[in-house]
Every structure is written in structure tokens, then in C-alpha cells.
Amino acid sequence: MPLFEKTYDFYLEENISAAQVIDEVIGIIAEKEGYAVSRNDDMANLNLFDEDRRLLLNSEESLRANGIRNGSRLILV
């Protein structure tokens, strides 16, 4: 996650939308790093980027539909 300049490993449910993943990941990282998270416009504009395929994911589709597989490297942008 570039904001924190750190890398995190997650096991993600492949049948949930990328938007749901973003919400869950932000919550987990914020809790781990001790940050308070509030919903704002900046967070609504976050997306997942598939680093290997150099592709922005469709936030409304599931990870599976976006072609995400075990070991995929995603960046929250």
C-alpha cells in the first residue's frame, strides 16, 4: 500500500467485489497500523491495480471476474 510504503499479504475471498476487498483491506491495515479510518471522498476513489497484468480492476466485479488468482499482486491506488 503506497500510502504506508509497506507490503501486506492477504488471503481474499475471490467471489466478493473489488470494492468490498478495498473496504476490508483498508479496515485491516488501519487497525494494524493504529490509524483511525473515516469514510471520505478520497477513500471512495481508491481502486485495486493488478501489478502483474498492469490493469486497474473493475470495482463492481468479483476478484475472480477480474482475473485475480492465487499469488496475484495488487496495489491499492
Secondary structure in CASP SS format (residue, H / E / C, confidence):
PFRMAT SS
TARGET T0000
AUTHOR 0000-0000-0000
METHOD secondary structure of the structure
MODEL  1
M C 1.00
P C 1.00
L C 1.00
F C 1.00
E C 1.00
K C 1.00
T C 1.00
Y C 1.00
D C 1.00
F C 1.00
Y C 1.00
L C 1.00
E C 1.00
E C 1.00
N C 1.00
I C 1.00
S E 1.00
A H 1.00
A H 1.00
Q H 1.00
V H 1.00
I H 1.00
D H 1.00
E H 1.00
V H 1.00
I H 1.00
G H 1.00
I H 1.00
I H 1.00
A H 1.00
E H 1.00
K H 1.00
E H 1.00
G C 1.00
Y C 1.00
A C 1.00
V C 1.00
S C 1.00
R C 1.00
N C 1.00
D H 1.00
D H 1.00
M H 1.00
A H 1.00
N C 1.00
L C 1.00
N C 1.00
L E 1.00
F E 1.00
D E 1.00
E C 1.00
D C 1.00
R C 1.00
R C 1.00
L E 1.00
L E 1.00
L C 1.00
N C 1.00
S C 1.00
E C 1.00
E C 1.00
S E 1.00
L C 1.00
R C 1.00
A C 1.00
N C 1.00
G C 1.00
I C 1.00
R C 1.00
N C 1.00
G C 1.00
S C 1.00
R C 1.00
L E 1.00
I E 1.00
L E 1.00
V C 1.00
END
